[in-house]
Amino acid sequence: MTYAEHAATRPAIGNPAMTPDEYCQQQAGASGSSFYYSFLFLPPAQRRAITALYAFCREVDDVVDECSDAQIAQIKLAWWREEIANTFLDKPSHPVTQALRPAIHAYPLPQALFL
């Protein structure tokens, strides 16, 4: 499943002109979680990293929460596993993994953590 196919199964979110960081910020803020507001007290680089990580967690959690068909959920989760592998090869295609890439390089975030 390509990112375009994956994205087509989700409601449109945001503006296509958004940067990956802006996309993650919108995803994290839209969750309504108080975690997001605690991120605002972090230094900018750490705030971008934790916001991207939180957005990733929300994306994957939404697969499980929103898919009533287990087979589709498995396909989407397999897509995310492949996307994480590509991110660690510096070839992310999703805005969240594009925002995660600098954090992965700046902080000791092992690939296994995302799987």
N, C-alpha and C positions, 0 to 999 in steps of 0.2 A: 504494500500500500504506500503510495507516495504521500508527501505532505499535502498536496492539493486534494487528494482523495480523502485523507484524514480530516482536513479542514472542512471539506464539504459536508461532513457528517455532523458538524458542530454549528451552532448559531454564529453568525458573523459577529465578531468582537473587534471594536476599535476601527481605526483608520489605517488603510494600507500604507500610508506614508509614515506611520509610527516607527520609531527606532525599536530595536529589540528591548532596550531598557524601558522605554515608555510602555511597550506592550506588557512587560512584566509588572510594571508599576500599576497599570490599569487592572490587570488580573488580581494582583495582591490586594489592591484597594477595594475592588468590587466584591471580594469575598466577605467583607463585613467583619473580618476577624480583628480582634484587638492586637494580635501579633504585628500586623502591618504598622500600626501606629508606634509601636516600640522601636521599629526599624528606623524611624525618623531621628532617633537620638544617636545613631551610629555615625562614624565618619563616612563620607561619601563613597569611598571604595567598598567598605564593608557593607554599607546600605545597599549598593547595587548588587553585590554578591548574594546577600541574604534574600533580597527581593527576588532575584532570579531563581534561587533555590526554592523559595516558597511558591513561586509561580509554577515551577516544575511539579512540586508536590500537589498543587491544586489541579493541574492538568491531568496528572495520572489518577488522582483521586476521583476526578470527574468522570473518567472512563468507567471506573467501577460503579460510581453512584448513578450515572445517567444511562448506562447500557442495560436494557432489560434482556437483551439477547446475549447469553454467555459466549457464544461463538464470536460475535462481533467484538465483544470486550476483549477476548483473547487475541483477536487480530490486531486491535488497536494497541494492546499492551506489547505485543510482538513488535509493532511499528516503533513504539517508544524505546524498546530494548535496542533495536537497530539504530535509532536516532542517537541514543546515548553512545553506542559504539562509534558511530560516525563523528560525534562531537569530540570524543577522545582521539580521533584521527584528524581533528581540526577541519571537519567537513559537516558542520551542523546545517540543517535546512529550516528548522523551526525557530521562530523568534525567541522562544524561551531558551533553547539550547545555544542559540547565537549569543544571548546575554550570559549564559552560564560559562561559555568557553573561557573568558578572561578570569573568572573566579576559579575555575579548575586549574588554570596555570598559576594563579597568584597564591592559592591556598592548597594545602595537601588534601585534595578531595579525590579519593580513589573511585574508580569506575564502579566497583562493587557496591558502593554506597547508593548509587542510583538504580541498581538492579534489585 
